[in-house]
Amino acid sequence: MRKTILIRLVVCGLAGLIIGVIISEVSFRSQSNLSRSPETVELVIPAGTAEKSSQGISLIPAGMTFVEGDILLVHNYDSVTHTLGALYIPAGSTTSLVLNQPGNLTLSCSFRPNKTFGLDVREALTWNTRIQGILLAGIPLAILFALYSLVAWPLNTPKKQS
């Protein structure tokens, strides 16, 4: 009897963890732009941006998504000095911003018509995160499989003879 229970628990545990791996990896891979290691991301301010911005035309996207640890490298090819948050970017120069903290930021900027620029910094995907995802999906599934297995295939208890 104990052997049957142990085998059932092992099978349900393995099934739960295997499905947990599948669920976890599919969700991580669907966020392919975030399941990468930190890198340098370039933002180019093209020539004529200040003029177009004053006319209400944006040459720069409203915001960008990053991974924790990314470096935002801003190239200013415009003839006007621009700002992005605390960054001061003289005409024809380049500056950088290290994004170490996850969060949603809205920075003031001079190169967009509405004078704001959004930065979405997400947590970097590590092996620790992957393992947590697998366990958070796999362990509850394993428990549910074990409980459902008792309903679908009840344990045969030996009958006592009187």
N, C-alpha and C positions, 0 to 999 in steps of 0.2 A: 504494500500500500504506500509506504513512504517513497519507494522508488518511483512509483507511478506519479505521485505528487511532484517529486523533484524533477522528473522528466518533463512534466507538463509546465512547470514554472520556468525551466530552462528554455523550452521551445517558445513559450509566450514572451519571455524576456528577449530572446534573440529576434523574434518577429517584430516586437515593438521597437527595438533598437535599429533594425534594418529599415523599417518604415520611417523612423526618426531621421536616419541618415538621408534617405531620399527626400523627405519633406524639407529638411534643413538645407541641403545642398541646392535643391531646386529654387528655394526662396533666395539663397545667397547669389546664385548664378543669374537670377532674374534682375538683380541689381548689379550687373556686370561693371558699370562705371564706378561702383563703390567697393567692389571686391578686388581691390588692387592695393599695392603698397604706395606710400606717399611719393609724389613726384612734383616737378616744377611745371606749373600751368601758366601759360603766357596770355596776357590780355593786351591787345594792341589798340591804341588810340590813334586812328588814322588822321592824316592831314585834313583839315577842314571840319573837324569835329565840333569845335567851339561855335563856328558859324552855323552849322546845321542844327546844333543843340539850341541856339538862340531862336531858330525858326520853328522849333518844336519837333524836329526830326532827329531820331535817335539812330546812331551808327553802331551803338554798343548794346548788347542784350541787357535786359532788366536785372539779371542776376546770374549767379553761377553756383554749381554744387561742387564741393571739395571733400577730400578725405583728410582726417586729422593728420597733421604733419606735412601737408602740401605747402608749397611755396608759390605764391602768386607773384609773377614777374610782370610788371606793367611797363610797356614801352610807349612813350609819348612821341609820336611822329607829327603832332600838331605844332603850329607856330605859337601856341598859347600855353602857358603853364597851367597844369590841372592839379586837382586834389582828389584823393580818395580816402575818406576818413582822416587819419593823421598823416597819411602819405602826401608829400609835396613832390610833384613830378614836373620839373622844369621842361620846357620845350626841347625836344631832341634828346631826352635822357631816359634812363631806365631806373626803376626802383623795385624793391621787393617787399613782400609781406609774408611772414611765416604764420601759418594757421595751425596753432597748437591746441586750441580748445574747441571741442564740438559745440555747435549751437547755430542759431539763426541770427545773422547780423544784418542790420540795415545801416549802411554807411552813407554819409553825405559825400556827394561827388560833383564835380563841375562839368563832367562830360556827358551827362544825360539831361534831357529836358526837364524832368521832374526833380532833378538834383539828388536822387537817391540811387543806391546800388545795393542789391541784396547778395549776401554770401551765406550759403548753407553749408556748414562744416559738419560732416558726419563722422562718427567713430570709425577708425580703421578696422578692417576685418582681420582678426588674428586667429591663430589656432585655438586659443582659449575661447574666443567667441563662437567658433564653429563647434567645439566640443560642448559648450553650454547649450547651444541650439539643439544638438543631437540629443542630449540628455533631457532637456526640457520637453522635447516632443516624444522621445522614446520611452522614458520611464512611465509616464501616465498611460501610454498606449499598451505597454507590457502589462500593467496592472488591469486595465480594462480587458485585454485579451484573456488574462487568467480568470477573471470573474465570469466573462462570457463563456469561457470553455467549460466552467462548472455547470452552466445552464444547458449548453449544447450537448455536453458529454458528461453527465454526472458520474461521480466516483462510485464504483461498486463496492459497497461495504459488505464485509462477510456477515452472514446471518448467524446469530447464535442459536444453537440447538437447545431446546429445553428438555 
